Amino acid sequence: MSKEAGKRYEDLACEYLKENGYRIIARNVAYRFGEIDIVALEGRILVFVEVKGGSSLVLPRYRVDERKIRRLELAAQRYILTEEPKFEEARLDVIEILESGAVNHFRSVGRW
């Protein structure tokens, strides 16, 4: 996927999150071992979002495997340690944007 396409999917995911009451805190937070596409707050819950989009033989959500989830968890832990955001709990979500424009939101895909 091109950078432009990735940005477009992330923009759509941000719109979706805002429409559903989330506040976007950061985008494209990169660390040596991984990148967080979107950091948002849903009330007092800190939400780290991985965005997958596009069309292929495999649904975008299936491109988030255990290895990717582990890297996202490490990046989220680093974000919490370095940015010290105020929150009561945290979770890792995946937002899938299909070619049709449909948005699927999978909550709490990580281990915490």
TORFIVO-47169 format. One record per atom (N, C-alpha, C): residue number from 1; chain; atom name; z, y negated, x. Coordinates in steps of 0.05 Angstrom, whole numbers, padded with zeros to 5 digits, m for minus. Last residue first. Example, Ala and Ser with C-alpha at 12.3 -4.5 7.8 and 13.67 -1.06 7.14 Angstrom:
! TORFIVO-47169
(site 2,"A","N",(00142,00045,00257))
(site 2,"A","CA",(00143,00021,00273))
(site 2,"A","C",(00157,m00001,00258))
(site 1,"A","N",(00156,00114,00264))
(site 1,"A","CA",(00156,00090,00246))
(site 1,"A","C",(00156,00066,00264))
***
This chain:
! TORFIVO-47169
(site 112,"A","N",(00536,00135,m00077))
(site 112,"A","CA",(00560,00120,m00083))
(site 112,"A","C",(00559,00103,m00107))
(site 111,"A","N",(00489,00160,m00067))
(site 111,"A","CA",(00513,00177,m00068))
(site 111,"A","C",(00538,00161,m00074))
(site 110,"A","N",(00436,00133,m00109))
(site 110,"A","CA",(00449,00140,m00084))
(site 110,"A","C",(00474,00156,m00088))
(site 109,"A","N",(00418,00118,m00158))
(site 109,"A","CA",(00404,00141,m00146))
(site 109,"A","C",(00418,00150,m00120))
(site 108,"A","N",(00432,00081,m00202))
(site 108,"A","CA",(00451,00098,m00187))
(site 108,"A","C",(00438,00123,m00175))
(site 107,"A","N",(00376,00080,m00246))
(site 107,"A","CA",(00401,00070,m00236))
(site 107,"A","C",(00417,00091,m00221))
(site 106,"A","N",(00311,00066,m00251))
(site 106,"A","CA",(00328,00089,m00246))
(site 106,"A","C",(00353,00078,m00233))
(site 105,"A","N",(00265,00040,m00293))
(site 105,"A","CA",(00288,00032,m00277))
(site 105,"A","C",(00307,00056,m00275))
(site 104,"A","N",(00197,00028,m00299))
(site 104,"A","CA",(00218,00048,m00302))
(site 104,"A","C",(00240,00041,m00283))
(site 103,"A","N",(00147,m00009,m00331))
(site 103,"A","CA",(00169,m00010,m00311))
(site 103,"A","C",(00190,00011,m00318))
(site 102,"A","N",(00076,m00012,m00337))
(site 102,"A","CA",(00102,m00001,m00346))
(site 102,"A","C",(00122,m00002,m00323))
(site 101,"A","N",(00028,m00023,m00316))
(site 101,"A","CA",(00047,m00046,m00319))
(site 101,"A","C",(00074,m00037,m00329))
(site 100,"A","N",(m00005,00017,m00302))
(site 100,"A","CA",(m00008,00007,m00330))
(site 100,"A","C",(00010,m00018,m00335))
(site 99,"A","N",(00014,00031,m00252))
(site 99,"A","CA",(m00011,00016,m00254))
(site 99,"A","C",(m00015,00004,m00281))
(site 98,"A","N",(00086,00022,m00254))
(site 98,"A","CA",(00061,00038,m00256))
(site 98,"A","C",(00037,00020,m00258))
(site 97,"A","N",(00140,00013,m00215))
(site 97,"A","CA",(00120,m00002,m00230))
(site 97,"A","C",(00094,00014,m00230))
(site 96,"A","N",(00207,00031,m00212))
(site 96,"A","CA",(00179,00041,m00209))
(site 96,"A","C",(00161,00023,m00227))
(site 95,"A","N",(00264,00019,m00177))
(site 95,"A","CA",(00247,00009,m00199))
(site 95,"A","C",(00219,00018,m00192))
(site 94,"A","N",(00325,00048,m00164))
(site 94,"A","CA",(00297,00049,m00158))
(site 94,"A","C",(00282,00037,m00182))
(site 93,"A","N",(00390,00028,m00138))
(site 93,"A","CA",(00371,00034,m00159))
(site 93,"A","C",(00343,00035,m00148))
(site 92,"A","N",(00455,00037,m00118))
(site 92,"A","CA",(00428,00037,m00108))
(site 92,"A","C",(00410,00045,m00131))
(site 91,"A","N",(00515,m00004,m00125))
(site 91,"A","CA",(00498,00020,m00130))
(site 91,"A","C",(00470,00015,m00119))
(site 90,"A","N",(00584,m00024,m00124))
(site 90,"A","CA",(00556,m00026,m00115))
(site 90,"A","C",(00541,00000,m00122))
(site 89,"A","N",(00636,m00066,m00151))
(site 89,"A","CA",(00625,m00040,m00144))
(site 89,"A","C",(00596,m00044,m00136))
(site 88,"A","N",(00651,m00119,m00148))
(site 88,"A","CA",(00671,m00099,m00154))
(site 88,"A","C",(00662,m00071,m00148))
(site 87,"A","N",(00638,m00172,m00100))
(site 87,"A","CA",(00629,m00153,m00120))
(site 87,"A","C",(00652,m00133,m00125))
(site 86,"A","N",(00614,m00220,m00057))
(site 86,"A","CA",(00635,m00214,m00076))
(site 86,"A","C",(00625,m00195,m00097))
(site 85,"A","N",(00588,m00201,00009))
(site 85,"A","CA",(00585,m00211,m00019))
(site 85,"A","C",(00609,m00204,m00036))
(site 84,"A","N",(00584,m00200,00067))
(site 84,"A","CA",(00609,m00201,00053))
(site 84,"A","C",(00606,m00213,00025))
(site 83,"A","N",(00543,m00194,00104))
(site 83,"A","CA",(00541,m00216,00085))
(site 83,"A","C",(00567,m00221,00069))
(site 82,"A","N",(00557,m00149,00135))
(site 82,"A","CA",(00549,m00174,00148))
(site 82,"A","C",(00550,m00198,00129))
(site 81,"A","N",(00574,m00108,00100))
(site 81,"A","CA",(00590,m00115,00124))
(site 81,"A","C",(00583,m00143,00135))
(site 80,"A","N",(00531,m00106,00064))
(site 80,"A","CA",(00558,m00111,00054))
(site 80,"A","C",(00576,m00121,00077))
(site 79,"A","N",(00489,m00092,00099))
(site 79,"A","CA",(00488,m00117,00084))
(site 79,"A","C",(00516,m00125,00075))
(site 78,"A","N",(00506,m00041,00115))
(site 78,"A","CA",(00504,m00063,00135))
(site 78,"A","C",(00504,m00090,00121))
(site 77,"A","N",(00501,m00014,00066))
(site 77,"A","CA",(00527,m00016,00080))
(site 77,"A","C",(00527,m00039,00100))
(site 76,"A","N",(00446,m00018,00059))
(site 76,"A","CA",(00464,m00031,00040))
(site 76,"A","C",(00492,m00034,00052))
(site 75,"A","N",(00427,00013,00102))
(site 75,"A","CA",(00421,m00016,00101))
(site 75,"A","C",(00439,m00031,00082))
(site 74,"A","N",(00448,00063,00086))
(site 74,"A","CA",(00456,00050,00111))
(site 74,"A","C",(00451,00020,00112))
(site 73,"A","N",(00419,00069,00038))
(site 73,"A","CA",(00448,00068,00038))
(site 73,"A","C",(00459,00055,00063))
(site 72,"A","N",(00367,00072,00058))
(site 72,"A","CA",(00375,00050,00041))
(site 72,"A","C",(00405,00047,00039))
(site 71,"A","N",(00371,00121,00086))
(site 71,"A","CA",(00365,00096,00101))
(site 71,"A","C",(00373,00071,00084))
(site 70,"A","N",(00380,00155,00042))
(site 70,"A","CA",(00400,00153,00064))
(site 70,"A","C",(00396,00127,00080))
(site 69,"A","N",(00332,00150,00015))
(site 69,"A","CA",(00357,00141,00002))
(site 69,"A","C",(00379,00137,00023))
(site 68,"A","N",(00297,00172,00052))
(site 68,"A","CA",(00294,00144,00045))
(site 68,"A","C",(00320,00134,00032))
(site 67,"A","N",(00315,00225,00051))
(site 67,"A","CA",(00315,00210,00076))
(site 67,"A","C",(00314,00180,00070))
(site 66,"A","N",(00306,00240,m00003))
(site 66,"A","CA",(00333,00239,00008))
(site 66,"A","C",(00335,00223,00033))
(site 65,"A","N",(00252,00196,m00026))
(site 65,"A","CA",(00264,00221,m00021))
(site 65,"A","C",(00292,00218,m00009))
(site 64,"A","N",(00210,00164,m00062))
(site 64,"A","CA",(00237,00158,m00053))
(site 64,"A","C",(00251,00185,m00050))
(site 63,"A","N",(00164,00180,m00084))
(site 63,"A","CA",(00162,00172,m00056))
(site 63,"A","C",(00189,00163,m00045))
(site 62,"A","N",(00172,00186,m00137))
(site 62,"A","CA",(00175,00210,m00120))
(site 62,"A","C",(00171,00204,m00091))
(site 61,"A","N",(00159,00138,m00161))
(site 61,"A","CA",(00187,00145,m00157))
(site 61,"A","C",(00191,00168,m00138))
(site 60,"A","N",(00102,00139,m00166))
(site 60,"A","CA",(00115,00124,m00145))
(site 60,"A","C",(00144,00132,m00139))
(site 59,"A","N",(00074,00204,m00177))
(site 59,"A","CA",(00087,00180,m00188))
(site 59,"A","C",(00102,00165,m00165))
(site 58,"A","N",(00015,00224,m00143))
(site 58,"A","CA",(00044,00227,m00146))
(site 58,"A","C",(00056,00201,m00157))
(site 57,"A","N",(m00035,00207,m00141))
(site 57,"A","CA",(m00031,00232,m00154))
(site 57,"A","C",(m00001,00237,m00159))
(site 56,"A","N",(m00027,00137,m00156))
(site 56,"A","CA",(m00035,00159,m00138))
(site 56,"A","C",(m00031,00185,m00153))
(site 55,"A","N",(m00013,00070,m00158))
(site 55,"A","CA",(m00024,00093,m00171))
(site 55,"A","C",(m00032,00113,m00150))
(site 54,"A","N",(00045,00028,m00157))
(site 54,"A","CA",(00018,00036,m00150))
(site 54,"A","C",(00009,00060,m00166))
(site 53,"A","N",(00111,00023,m00128))
(site 53,"A","CA",(00091,00018,m00147))
(site 53,"A","C",(00064,00030,m00139))
(site 52,"A","N",(00180,00014,m00120))
(site 52,"A","CA",(00157,00031,m00114))
(site 52,"A","C",(00136,00026,m00136))
(site 51,"A","N",(00236,m00016,m00092))
(site 51,"A","CA",(00214,m00019,m00111))
(site 51,"A","C",(00191,m00001,m00101))
(site 50,"A","N",(00305,m00010,m00091))
(site 50,"A","CA",(00280,m00002,m00078))
(site 50,"A","C",(00258,m00003,m00099))
(site 49,"A","N",(00361,m00052,m00093))
(site 49,"A","CA",(00338,m00041,m00108))
(site 49,"A","C",(00315,m00034,m00089))
(site 48,"A","N",(00428,m00055,m00102))
(site 48,"A","CA",(00408,m00054,m00081))
(site 48,"A","C",(00384,m00039,m00094))
(site 47,"A","N",(00475,m00093,m00135))
(site 47,"A","CA",(00454,m00073,m00138))
(site 47,"A","C",(00433,m00076,m00116))
(site 46,"A","N",(00541,m00102,m00150))
(site 46,"A","CA",(00521,m00108,m00130))
(site 46,"A","C",(00500,m00086,m00130))
(site 45,"A","N",(00571,m00123,m00208))
(site 45,"A","CA",(00560,m00100,m00194))
(site 45,"A","C",(00538,m00109,m00175))
(site 44,"A","N",(00588,m00162,m00241))
(site 44,"A","CA",(00602,m00160,m00215))
(site 44,"A","C",(00593,m00135,m00200))
(site 43,"A","N",(00526,m00174,m00267))
(site 43,"A","CA",(00554,m00180,m00271))
(site 43,"A","C",(00568,m00180,m00244))
(site 42,"A","N",(00489,m00152,m00222))
(site 42,"A","CA",(00490,m00147,m00251))
(site 42,"A","C",(00519,m00150,m00259))
(site 41,"A","N",(00455,m00181,m00169))
(site 41,"A","CA",(00481,m00177,m00183))
(site 41,"A","C",(00476,m00172,m00212))
(site 40,"A","N",(00413,m00154,m00117))
(site 40,"A","CA",(00418,m00169,m00142))
(site 40,"A","C",(00446,m00164,m00152))
(site 39,"A","N",(00364,m00148,m00070))
(site 39,"A","CA",(00393,m00147,m00074))
(site 39,"A","C",(00398,m00165,m00098))
(site 38,"A","N",(00305,m00112,m00056))
(site 38,"A","CA",(00318,m00132,m00072))
(site 38,"A","C",(00348,m00127,m00072))
(site 37,"A","N",(00291,m00079,m00012))
(site 37,"A","CA",(00271,m00096,m00025))
(site 37,"A","C",(00284,m00119,m00040))
(site 36,"A","N",(00317,m00068,00050))
(site 36,"A","CA",(00325,m00069,00022))
(site 36,"A","C",(00305,m00088,00009))
(site 35,"A","N",(00299,m00025,00103))
(site 35,"A","CA",(00296,m00051,00090))
(site 35,"A","C",(00304,m00048,00060))
(site 34,"A","N",(00324,00006,00164))
(site 34,"A","CA",(00314,00005,00137))
(site 34,"A","C",(00313,m00023,00125))
(site 33,"A","N",(00343,00003,00215))
(site 33,"A","CA",(00340,00029,00204))
(site 33,"A","C",(00330,00029,00175))
(site 32,"A","N",(00346,m00052,00229))
(site 32,"A","CA",(00332,m00033,00247))
(site 32,"A","C",(00326,m00007,00233))
(site 31,"A","N",(00335,m00087,00167))
(site 31,"A","CA",(00352,m00078,00190))
(site 31,"A","C",(00336,m00058,00206))
(site 30,"A","N",(00318,m00137,00121))
(site 30,"A","CA",(00310,m00117,00140))
(site 30,"A","C",(00331,m00112,00162))
(site 29,"A","N",(00309,m00154,00057))
(site 29,"A","CA",(00330,m00155,00077))
(site 29,"A","C",(00325,m00131,00096))
(site 28,"A","N",(00277,m00171,00012))
(site 28,"A","CA",(00266,m00162,00038))
(site 28,"A","C",(00286,m00165,00060))
(site 27,"A","N",(00319,m00219,m00020))
(site 27,"A","CA",(00295,m00201,m00020))
(site 27,"A","C",(00287,m00195,00009))
(site 26,"A","N",(00379,m00235,m00057))
(site 26,"A","CA",(00362,m00234,m00032))
(site 26,"A","C",(00339,m00215,m00036))
(site 25,"A","N",(00397,m00242,m00109))
(site 25,"A","CA",(00411,m00254,m00087))
(site 25,"A","C",(00394,m00256,m00062))
(site 24,"A","N",(00383,m00250,m00177))
(site 24,"A","CA",(00372,m00241,m00151))
(site 24,"A","C",(00386,m00257,m00128))
(site 23,"A","N",(00420,m00226,m00229))
(site 23,"A","CA",(00416,m00250,m00212))
(site 23,"A","C",(00407,m00240,m00185))
(site 22,"A","N",(00401,m00196,m00292))
(site 22,"A","CA",(00409,m00195,m00264))
(site 22,"A","C",(00404,m00221,m00250))
(site 21,"A","N",(00382,m00196,m00345))
(site 21,"A","CA",(00408,m00207,m00338))
(site 21,"A","C",(00418,m00205,m00310))
(site 20,"A","N",(00331,m00180,m00353))
(site 20,"A","CA",(00352,m00162,m00362))
(site 20,"A","C",(00380,m00170,m00352))
(site 19,"A","N",(00299,m00217,m00330))
(site 19,"A","CA",(00297,m00214,m00359))
(site 19,"A","C",(00320,m00197,m00370))
(site 18,"A","N",(00311,m00203,m00276))
(site 18,"A","CA",(00320,m00229,m00288))
(site 18,"A","C",(00320,m00228,m00318))
(site 17,"A","N",(00284,m00153,m00272))
(site 17,"A","CA",(00313,m00155,m00269))
(site 17,"A","C",(00324,m00181,m00281))
(site 16,"A","N",(00230,m00169,m00281))
(site 16,"A","CA",(00243,m00150,m00299))
(site 16,"A","C",(00274,m00152,m00297))
(site 15,"A","N",(00223,m00203,m00237))
(site 15,"A","CA",(00220,m00214,m00264))
(site 15,"A","C",(00234,m00195,m00284))
(site 14,"A","N",(00229,m00165,m00196))
(site 14,"A","CA",(00248,m00188,m00198))
(site 14,"A","C",(00247,m00200,m00226))
(site 13,"A","N",(00185,m00133,m00206))
(site 13,"A","CA",(00212,m00121,m00208))
(site 13,"A","C",(00232,m00143,m00211))
(site 12,"A","N",(00144,m00169,m00194))
(site 12,"A","CA",(00146,m00158,m00221))
(site 12,"A","C",(00174,m00146,m00226))
(site 11,"A","N",(00154,m00176,m00139))
(site 11,"A","CA",(00155,m00199,m00158))
(site 11,"A","C",(00159,m00190,m00187))
(site 10,"A","N",(00144,m00124,m00122))
(site 10,"A","CA",(00171,m00135,m00119))
(site 10,"A","C",(00175,m00159,m00137))
(site 9,"A","N",(00089,m00121,m00132))
(site 9,"A","CA",(00107,m00103,m00146))
(site 9,"A","C",(00136,m00113,m00144))
(site 8,"A","N",(00072,m00162,m00097))
(site 8,"A","CA",(00066,m00164,m00125))
(site 8,"A","C",(00085,m00146,m00141))
(site 7,"A","N",(00087,m00140,m00048))
(site 7,"A","CA",(00099,m00165,m00057))
(site 7,"A","C",(00095,m00169,m00087))
(site 6,"A","N",(00052,m00096,m00046))
(site 6,"A","CA",(00081,m00092,m00046))
(site 6,"A","C",(00096,m00117,m00056))
(site 5,"A","N",(00003,m00123,m00045))
(site 5,"A","CA",(00009,m00106,m00068))
(site 5,"A","C",(00039,m00101,m00069))
(site 4,"A","N",(00008,m00148,00005))
(site 4,"A","CA",(00004,m00164,m00019))
(site 4,"A","C",(00011,m00148,m00044))
(site 3,"A","N",(00012,m00105,00040))
(site 3,"A","CA",(00035,m00123,00038))
(site 3,"A","C",(00033,m00139,00012))
(site 2,"A","N",(m00016,m00044,00010))
(site 2,"A","CA",(m00017,m00069,00026))
(site 2,"A","C",(00008,m00086,00022))
(site 1,"A","N",(00000,00024,00017))
(site 1,"A","CA",(00000,00000,00000))
(site 1,"A","C",(00000,m00025,00018))
***
